[in-house]
Amino acid sequence: MTRLILGPFNRVEGDLEIQLEVADGRVIEAHVNAPMYRGFEVMLIGRSPVDALTIAPRICGMCSVSQSVAAARALADASGVLVPPNGLHATNLMAACENLADHLTHFYLFFMPDFTRAVYAGRAWFGQAQRRFAAVAGSAPGSGLHNRAALAARSRWLQLMGTLGGKWPHTGALLPGGTSRAIESTERMHLLARVREMRAFLEQTLFGTALEEVAALDSLAALQRWRAHAAGSDLALFLDIADDAGLSGLGPGPGRYLSFGAYAQPDGAHALLRGVWDAGLQQRLPLDPTQISEDLRHAWFADGASGQPLHPLAGLTQPEPDKPGAYSWNKAPRLAGQVIETGAIARQLVDGQALIRAAAALHGGTVYTRVLARLVELARILPMMEQWLLALQPNEPFHQVRALPEQAQGIGLTEAARGALGHWLRIENGRISHYQIVAPTSWNFSPRDAAGNPGALEAALVGAPIDSAAGSRGQSVAVQHIVRSFDPCMVCTVH
């Protein structure tokens, strides 16, 4: 048996280290370490509750809007304020803008460049992959063309945030009662033009067909029929690569998927449903947030008096860097004691998107289905953004004002690009007395719990092939694919 330590990983937001036990060319055990402690949950204690709107988004520069939404919702829950329809639509537009930018970045800049590595040089698709996805810096002339186009499209896309929220990252426009930035009629037309510009990029380059056609795919057979007449698209090339590289069998997840519900609507529902998808039962189950806990057995934090996993409203963040048996600064979130996967695949499975349910039923939650779910989500959400823009009523309020009570508690749940994000707070004597955050990568990259159950990534890495050449360098392209399919954001993980 051989032990490999991989890390830090490039193209990852924050530090990540993975220890692998390898036998007969395959991973037999994995331990995932988030080695960087930051302490946001501690620095918020004693501050004015509204300070969370400024401090919490600084956890991350990639999903700062999601952190703002979660903080604002926790404060809204504590105050009882109701967000008017305009405020909901504007918040959804900002969250979707950030999430779709993240999906685009993940596919073109984080995930697909790995298929331009020399290990794949003999594959029939390698030349096309290089031409479209090679890393921009230092690449040969004519390579990475679609990466460059995606970067340009992303840059123009994020200009939406200038109108919607003033700036990105770390917009200050999101409030407990809605948004401070009212959208005028002329601005709405400008925003629609930007959304339709992104639609053009997606339809011409990524999908090769109308977004609605991709979003309507309801089976693997339908996907194959679509693939035949969209052969020049980047999605079709990804499907070719996935078939040849065996991505559908790589990195299986735990089979339980969590979504807090995405894009709240005026009628109290969500555009993408809330719940838990159980792959074994093939059933969507209701979500009970009181069943969320964080196990600290293998994290560098004090366990507390009971030594038992605690709900975030009772959770602790007391660093103990010399704790015996610990190996990560990440806690181990669990739902009713079970390991959970979250992300676009969870949102699509919970919401009932037929293609992703069919793909997951056949292959499980693997590298292939995770990436496919993010691409399908791009096709589904952008048309929703067009409808939210059209639904804005410029002469109606975008936020409501209500004073925060001196004593209260609140929960703010939302969906970031990488999955379920929650903020839990208590207010005492007008100050924050307790603040806990459970981020998507906290779920997916968690260490083992007290019962020895590995986190989602730790389990997904078991069985991954390690060839002899890769092993001698402490690297593995299969491990890279699995890690990147979860799209880690380690600064959010430990916050």
C-alpha positions in Angstrom: 0.0 0.0 0.0 1.2 3.5 -0.9 0.3 6.8 0.7 0.0 9.9 -1.5 -0.6 13.5 -0.5 -2.0 15.7 -3.2 -2.1 19.5 -2.8 -2.4 22.3 -3.0 -4.7 22.0 -6.1 -4.6 24.7 -8.8 -7.8 26.3 -10.0 -9.3 26.0 -6.6 -10.6 28.9 -4.4 -8.4 28.3 -1.3 -6.1 25.6 -0.1 -7.0 21.9 -0.4 -5.0 18.8 0.5 -6.0 15.2 0.0 -4.3 12.1 1.5 -4.8 8.9 -0.5 -4.1 5.3 0.5 -3.4 3.4 -2.8 -3.3 -0.3 -3.4 -3.1 -2.2 -6.7 -3.3 1.1 -8.6 -6.5 2.3 -7.0 -7.5 4.6 -4.1 -8.8 2.5 -1.2 -9.1 5.4 1.3 -9.1 9.2 1.2 -8.9 11.9 3.8 -9.8 15.5 2.7 -8.1 18.4 4.5 -9.2 22.0 4.4 -5.9 23.4 5.9 -6.8 27.1 6.2 -8.7 28.5 9.2 -10.3 32.0 8.9 -12.8 32.5 11.7 -15.6 34.5 10.3 -18.1 32.9 12.6 -16.0 34.2 15.6 -15.4 37.7 14.3 -19.1 38.3 13.8 -19.9 37.8 17.5 -20.6 41.0 19.4 -21.3 43.1 16.3 -24.4 44.9 15.2 -26.6 42.4 13.3 -26.5 44.5 10.1 -22.7 44.1 10.1 -23.3 40.5 8.8 -24.4 42.1 5.5 -20.9 43.6 5.1 -18.7 40.9 6.7 -20.2 37.6 5.6 -19.9 38.3 1.9 -16.1 38.8 2.4 -16.0 35.0 3.0 -15.6 34.5 -0.7 -15.0 36.6 -3.8 -16.7 34.0 -6.1 -20.1 33.5 -4.3 -20.3 36.7 -2.3 -23.9 37.4 -3.5 -25.0 34.0 -2.1 -23.4 34.8 1.2 -25.2 38.2 1.1 -28.5 36.5 0.4 -28.1 34.0 3.2 -27.2 36.7 5.7 -30.1 38.9 4.6 -32.5 36.0 4.9 -31.3 35.2 8.4 -31.9 38.8 9.4 -35.2 38.9 7.7 -36.3 35.7 9.5 -35.2 37.4 12.8 -37.2 40.5 12.1 -40.2 39.0 10.4 -40.0 41.4 7.4 -41.6 40.3 4.2 -39.8 41.0 0.9 -42.0 42.6 -1.9 -42.1 40.9 -5.3 -39.7 43.3 -6.9 -37.1 42.6 -4.1 -37.5 38.9 -4.7 -37.0 39.2 -8.5 -34.0 41.5 -8.1 -32.4 39.2 -5.5 -33.0 36.2 -7.8 -31.5 38.0 -10.7 -28.3 38.8 -8.8 -28.0 35.3 -7.4 -28.6 33.8 -10.8 -26.1 36.1 -12.4 -23.4 35.0 -10.0 -24.4 31.3 -10.2 -24.4 31.1 -13.9 -21.1 33.0 -14.1 -19.7 30.3 -11.8 -21.1 27.4 -14.0 -19.5 29.0 -17.0 -16.2 29.5 -15.2 -16.3 25.9 -13.9 -16.8 24.3 -17.3 -14.4 26.4 -19.4 -11.7 27.3 -16.9 -11.7 24.7 -14.1 -12.9 21.4 -15.5 -12.4 21.1 -19.3 -8.7 22.2 -19.4 -7.7 18.9 -17.7 -8.6 17.1 -20.9 -5.8 19.0 -22.7 -3.2 17.3 -20.6 -0.5 15.1 -22.3 -2.0 12.0 -20.8 -4.9 12.3 -23.3 -2.7 13.1 -26.3 -3.6 9.9 -28.2 -7.4 10.4 -28.0 -9.4 11.2 -31.1 -10.9 14.3 -29.5 -7.7 15.7 -28.1 -7.0 18.2 -30.8 -10.5 19.7 -30.5 -10.2 19.8 -26.7 -6.9 21.7 -27.1 -8.3 24.1 -29.6 -11.3 24.9 -27.4 -10.2 24.4 -23.8 -6.4 24.7 -23.4 -5.4 27.0 -20.6 -5.2 30.6 -21.9 -1.9 31.6 -20.4 1.0 30.2 -22.3 -1.1 28.2 -24.7 -0.1 27.7 -28.3 -1.6 30.0 -31.0 -5.1 29.0 -31.9 -5.7 27.0 -28.8 -8.2 27.7 -26.0 -10.4 29.7 -28.3 -13.6 28.9 -26.5 -12.0 29.6 -23.1 -11.2 33.1 -24.3 -14.8 33.5 -25.7 -16.2 32.3 -22.4 -14.0 34.8 -20.4 -15.2 37.6 -22.6 -18.9 36.6 -22.2 -18.5 36.2 -18.5 -16.9 39.7 -18.2 -19.9 41.3 -20.1 -22.3 39.1 -18.1 -21.1 40.4 -14.7 -21.7 43.9 -15.8 -25.3 43.0 -14.9 -24.2 43.3 -11.3 -23.2 46.9 -11.8 -26.9 47.8 -12.5 -28.5 45.3 -10.2 -26.3 45.7 -7.2 -23.8 48.5 -7.7 -20.8 46.2 -8.0 -19.5 42.6 -7.8 -18.2 41.0 -5.7 -19.5 42.2 -2.3 -22.5 44.1 -3.4 -24.1 46.2 -0.6 -27.6 46.2 -2.3 -29.0 43.1 -0.6 -31.0 43.9 2.5 -33.2 41.8 4.9 -36.3 43.4 3.3 -35.2 43.2 -0.4 -32.8 45.3 -2.4 -31.7 48.9 -2.1 -31.3 49.4 -5.8 -34.5 50.1 -7.7 -34.5 49.1 -11.4 -35.9 51.7 -13.8 -37.7 50.8 -17.1 -34.8 51.9 -19.3 -32.4 49.9 -17.1 -34.5 46.8 -17.5 -34.1 47.0 -21.3 -30.4 47.2 -20.8 -30.4 44.2 -18.5 -32.5 42.2 -21.0 -30.0 43.0 -23.7 -27.2 41.6 -21.5 -29.1 38.5 -20.7 -29.9 37.9 -24.4 -26.2 38.4 -25.2 -25.3 35.6 -22.9 -28.1 33.5 -24.4 -26.5 34.0 -27.8 -23.1 32.8 -26.5 -24.6 29.7 -24.9 -26.8 28.8 -27.9 -24.0 29.4 -30.4 -21.0 27.9 -28.6 -21.9 25.8 -25.6 -25.1 24.1 -26.8 -25.4 24.8 -30.5 -29.2 24.9 -30.1 -31.9 26.9 -28.3 -31.7 26.8 -24.5 -35.3 25.7 -24.3 -34.4 22.6 -26.4 -31.6 21.6 -23.9 -33.8 22.3 -20.9 -36.6 20.1 -22.3 -34.4 17.0 -22.7 -36.2 14.4 -20.7 -34.2 11.1 -21.2 -30.9 9.7 -22.2 -32.4 8.7 -25.6 -33.5 12.3 -26.1 -30.0 13.5 -25.2 -28.5 11.2 -27.9 -30.9 12.4 -30.5 -30.0 16.0 -29.6 -26.3 15.2 -29.7 -26.6 14.0 -33.3 -27.6 17.4 -34.6 -25.5 19.5 -32.2 -22.2 17.8 -32.9 -20.2 20.9 -33.1 -21.2 22.3 -29.7 -19.0 22.2 -26.6 -21.7 20.1 -24.8 -21.5 17.5 -27.5 -17.7 17.4 -27.3 -18.0 17.0 -23.5 -20.3 14.0 -24.1 -17.8 12.5 -26.5 -15.0 12.9 -23.9 -17.1 11.6 -21.1 -17.9 8.4 -23.0 -14.3 7.8 -24.0 -12.8 8.7 -20.6 -15.4 6.8 -18.6 -16.6 9.8 -16.6 -20.0 8.2 -16.0 -18.4 5.6 -13.7 -16.0 7.9 -11.9 -16.5 9.4 -8.5 -19.9 8.1 -7.3 -21.6 10.2 -4.6 -23.5 9.1 -1.5 -26.9 8.9 -3.2 -28.5 11.5 -1.0 -28.9 15.0 -2.3 -29.9 18.2 -0.5 -31.4 21.4 -2.0 -32.6 24.4 0.2 -34.7 25.5 -2.8 -33.5 28.1 -5.3 -34.9 31.5 -6.3 -37.8 32.2 -3.9 -41.0 33.4 -5.6 -43.7 35.8 -4.4 -46.2 32.9 -3.8 -43.8 31.3 -1.3 -42.5 28.6 -3.6 -39.1 28.2 -5.2 -38.3 28.2 -8.9 -36.2 25.0 -8.1 -37.8 23.0 -5.3 -36.6 22.4 -1.8 -36.1 18.9 -0.5 -33.9 15.8 -0.3 -33.5 13.3 -3.2 -33.0 9.7 -2.1 -31.5 7.8 -5.0 -32.2 4.4 -3.3 -35.9 5.2 -2.9 -36.0 7.2 -6.1 -38.1 9.7 -4.1 -38.1 13.3 -3.1 -38.3 13.7 0.6 -39.3 16.8 2.6 -36.5 18.8 4.2 -36.4 19.3 8.0 -33.7 21.9 8.7 -33.8 21.0 12.4 -32.1 17.7 11.4 -28.9 19.4 10.3 -26.0 19.0 12.6 -22.2 19.4 12.5 -19.9 16.6 13.7 -16.6 17.9 15.1 -14.9 14.5 15.8 -12.2 14.9 13.1 -12.1 18.7 12.9 -9.7 21.0 14.7 -12.4 22.4 16.9 -13.4 21.7 20.5 -16.2 19.2 20.7 -18.1 21.0 23.4 -19.5 19.6 26.7 -21.7 16.9 25.2 -19.3 15.7 22.6 -22.3 15.2 20.3 -23.0 16.7 16.9 -24.8 20.1 17.3 -27.4 21.9 15.3 -26.0 25.2 13.9 -28.1 27.3 16.3 -26.2 25.6 19.1 -22.9 25.0 17.2 -19.4 25.9 18.4 -16.4 27.4 16.6 -13.6 27.0 19.2 -10.3 26.2 17.4 -8.2 23.3 18.9 -5.3 22.9 16.4 -3.7 20.1 18.5 -6.8 18.0 18.8 -6.0 14.2 18.6 -7.5 12.4 15.6 -8.4 15.6 13.8 -7.2 16.3 10.2 -9.2 19.2 8.8 -10.5 22.7 9.7 -13.8 21.7 8.0 -16.6 20.4 10.2 -18.7 17.4 9.1 -22.3 18.5 8.3 -24.9 15.8 8.4 -28.6 15.6 7.7 -30.3 13.3 10.2 -26.8 11.8 10.6 -26.4 11.0 6.9 -23.8 12.1 4.4 -25.2 14.5 1.8 -24.1 15.8 -1.6 -25.2 19.2 -2.7 -24.8 21.3 -5.8 -26.5 21.6 -9.2 -27.0 17.9 -9.4 -28.9 18.0 -6.1 -31.1 21.0 -7.3 -32.0 19.2 -10.6 -32.7 15.9 -8.9 -34.8 17.5 -6.2 -36.7 19.6 -8.7 -37.4 16.6 -11.0 -35.5 17.5 -14.1 -36.1 14.3 -16.1 -32.7 14.0 -18.0 -30.6 14.4 -14.8 -32.8 11.9 -12.9 -32.5 9.5 -15.8 -28.7 9.9 -16.0 -28.3 9.6 -12.2 -30.6 6.5 -12.1 -28.3 4.8 -14.7 -24.9 6.0 -13.6 -25.3 7.5 -10.1 -24.0 10.8 -9.0 -20.7 10.8 -10.8 -18.3 13.2 -12.6 -20.5 12.9 -15.7 -23.8 13.7 -14.0 -22.4 16.5 -11.9 -21.1 18.4 -14.9 -24.1 17.6 -17.0 -26.4 19.0 -14.3 -24.5 22.3 -14.2 -24.9 22.7 -18.0 -28.6 21.8 -17.9 -29.0 24.3 -15.1 -27.5 27.1 -17.3 -30.1 26.3 -20.0 -33.0 26.3 -17.5 -32.2 29.4 -15.4 -31.3 32.0 -18.1 -34.9 32.0 -19.5 -36.2 32.4 -16.0 -34.0 35.5 -15.6 -35.7 37.0 -18.7 -39.1 36.4 -17.1 -38.0 37.9 -13.7 -36.8 41.0 -15.5 -40.1 41.3 -17.3 -42.0 40.8 -14.0 -40.3 43.9 -12.4 -42.7 46.7 -11.7 -40.5 49.9 -11.7 -43.0 52.0 -9.7 -43.5 49.4 -6.9 -41.2 49.0 -3.9 -38.0 46.9 -4.0 -37.7 46.5 -0.2 -39.5 46.9 3.1 -38.0 48.3 6.2 -38.4 46.8 9.7 -36.3 47.3 12.7 -34.4 44.3 14.1 -35.5 43.2 17.6 -33.2 43.3 20.6 -33.7 39.5 21.1 -34.2 37.2 18.2 -32.9 34.3 16.1 -33.0 33.7 12.4 -32.2 31.2 9.7 -31.1 32.1 6.1 -31.1 29.3 3.6 -30.2 29.7 -0.1 -28.5 27.9 -3.0 -25.1 29.0 -4.1 -23.7 27.7 -7.4 -22.0 24.8 -5.5 -25.1 24.0 -3.5 -26.9 24.4 -0.1 -25.7 27.4 2.0 -27.1 28.3 5.4 -26.6 31.0 8.0 -27.9 30.7 11.5 -27.8 33.6 14.0 -29.0 34.7 17.4 -29.3 38.3 18.5 -29.1 39.3 22.2 -29.3 42.8 23.5 -29.2 44.1 20.0 -25.9 42.3 19.2 -24.9 39.1 17.4 -24.4 36.5 20.1 -24.1 33.5 17.8 -23.4 33.0 14.1 -22.9 29.7 12.3 -22.5 29.0 8.6 -22.7 25.7 6.7 -21.4 26.2 3.1 -21.8 23.8 0.1 -18.2 22.6 0.2 -18.5 22.0 3.9 -21.1 19.3 3.0 -19.2 17.9 0.0 -15.7 18.0 1.4 -16.4 17.1 5.0 -14.1 14.8 7.0 -15.3 11.7 8.7 -17.8 11.9 11.4 -17.7 10.2 14.8 -19.1 7.0 13.3 -16.3 6.9 10.8 -18.5 7.7 7.8 -16.4 9.5 5.1 -17.6 12.7 3.5 -19.0 12.8 0.0 -15.7 13.5 -1.7 -13.8 11.1 0.5 -16.1 8.3 -0.5 -16.2 9.4 -4.2 -12.4 9.1 -4.4 -12.4 5.4 -3.4 -11.8 3.3 -6.5 -10.2 6.1 -8.5 -7.4 4.8 -10.7 -3.8 5.9 -10.0 -1.4 5.0 -12.8 2.2 4.4 -12.0 3.5 7.6 -13.7 0.9 9.7 -12.0 1.6 8.1 -8.7 5.3 8.8 -8.8 4.5 12.5 -9.1 1.8 12.5 -6.5 -0.8 13.4 -9.1 -3.7 11.6 -10.8 -5.9 12.9 -13.6 -8.8 10.8 -12.4 -8.6 12.3 -8.9 -8.4 15.8 -10.5 -11.6 15.1 -12.4 -13.5 13.9 -9.3 -12.3 16.8 -7.2 -13.2 19.3 -9.9 -16.6 17.8 -10.5 -17.5 19.0 -7.0 -16.0 22.4 -7.8 -14.4 23.1 -4.4 -14.4 26.5 -2.7 -12.3 26.0 0.3 -12.5 29.5 1.6 -16.2 29.1 2.0 -15.7 25.7 3.6 -13.9 26.9 6.7 -14.9 30.6 6.5 
